[in-house]
Amino acid sequence: MKAMGFSALGFVVLGLAVGGVACSSGGSTTGNGGESSSSGGGSSGSSGGYGGPTCNPCADGGGSTLQSSGHDVNPYGAPYPTPSSGYGHVPRSGSTPGSILQNFKFYGFVNGSVPSPDKMSIVSLADFYDPCNKTYKMIHLTAAAVWCGPCNQETDALVMAKSDLASKGVVVLQVLFDGATMGTPVYQTTLESWIRLHASNFTELLDSELVDPNLGGFFNTGYIPWNADVDPRTMELLTSTDGFSGSVDTDLAPGLSDVAGTPGYTVSYKCQ
């Protein structure tokens, strides 16, 4: 099944990718999921992609003053992993562990809740690092664009699945990286509108494709949504796929199978 739309950059084809529906645009490629020579594909000239120019999300008058930093330790004081081999983009393959993700930091709204005044928080991956599995069994990270039909479909499905996912220990983090027309930046107001549109009940984050993106090296922006599963015990990238199959259960099954086993890396933190 294919659907076609039109964008400022030409025709947008919503087709099948990795067994499911994905937005295919022929648009720019910021990465291919392969290893990068940079440290985890993070931003250059800024601290984890949340300082300096990424203040642009608030430049449209959509909100008040932002927090100035994020966390480098998890909620119970465990320092974020610093692998000797560095960070990367490669998912697990068979018995070969995937890369450990950099502690990316984003502007966003925790649990889809927009406070009053509407002040965004700095959300760090360290906030979800859980070497002892006290709170989380798996992190599901997904990237979406406002113009992408399957991204909208997947978001609604994730909202509906929130209770079931929570019972399995899955936390969902969604990153919005492109606006209503391909190649347009996203702002705080864009994210707030997206949250209202989908009645989002999970953490929503900004990562503009045009403003020093954290996740730019992880996926081709023309084939979305991008979905990844992460083991919170080690922050290992377990899966990295394009598209939405139409079933949240189907898409998350491989990652849940992986986290049910032994971690790909030694858990160095001593759990109490």
C-alpha positions, 0 to 999 in steps of 0.5 A, a space after each residue: 500500500 502506498 500513499 502520495 503527498 506533496 512537499 516543497 521539495 517535491 513528491 513525498 512517497 509514503 511506502 514500505 520500509 523494513 516490513 512496514 510503512 515509512 515516509 520516503 522522500 528522497 530528501 537529504 541524508 544525514 546518516 545511514 545508521 553506520 558508525 561515525 568517526 565522531 563521538 556518537 554523532 553528537 553536536 560539534 561546538 556545543 555541549 551535547 547539542 543543547 547549548 548555543 544555537 539550539 536555543 532556536 526552538 525558543 526563538 519564536 516566542 513560544 516559551 519562557 526561559 529554559 533550564 541551562 543544563 542536563 544530567 550526567 548521572 541517573 536519578 539514583 546517582 549512577 554515572 552515565 557510561 563512558 566506554 573506552 571504545 567511545 560512543 557510536 551508532 551501530 545496533 546489536 547484530 547477533 552476538 556482537 553488542 551494539 554501540 553505547 549511546 552518547 548521553 544526548 540532551 534535548 529540550 522537551 516536555 516530560 511525559 507529554 506534560 506542558 507545564 504552566 508557564 510552558 517552560 521546557 526541560 533539559 532531558 538527558 538520556 542519563 535520566 533513563 539510564 537504569 543499570 539496576 532495572 529499578 524503573 525501566 526494562 527498555 527505552 524505545 526511542 523514535 524520531 518523527 516529523 510533522 509532515 510524515 503520515 506514518 509518524 503520526 500513525 505510530 504516535 497515535 499507536 504509542 499513545 494507545 499502548 502507553 499502559 501496556 508498555 508501562 507494564 512491560 517497563 518500556 519508556 518511550 522517548 519521541 524526538 520531533 526533528 522536522 516541521 509540517 513541510 520537509 526541511 522546516 525547523 521545529 520550535 517549542 510551539 511546534 512541539 506543543 502543537 504536536 503534543 496537543 494533536 496526539 494527546 501525547 502521554 510520553 516524553 516529547 523532545 526537540 531535535 531540529 534537523 536544521 539546527 545541530 541535531 543530536 540524532 542526525 547520524 542515526 537515520 536517513 531523514 527521508 525514511 521515517 519514522 526511525 525507531 530504536 530500542 536501548 538497553 537501560 542497563 548499559 545504554 546499548 543500542 539494540 535495534 535501529 529500524 525505519 518505518 512503522 509496521 502498524 503494530 507497536 507489539 510487533 515493532 518492539 518485540 525484538 528489543 524486548 527479547 534482547 533485554 530479557 537476556 544478559 546485557 551485551 556489556 558488563 554492568 559496572 554499577 553495583 546495584 543495592 
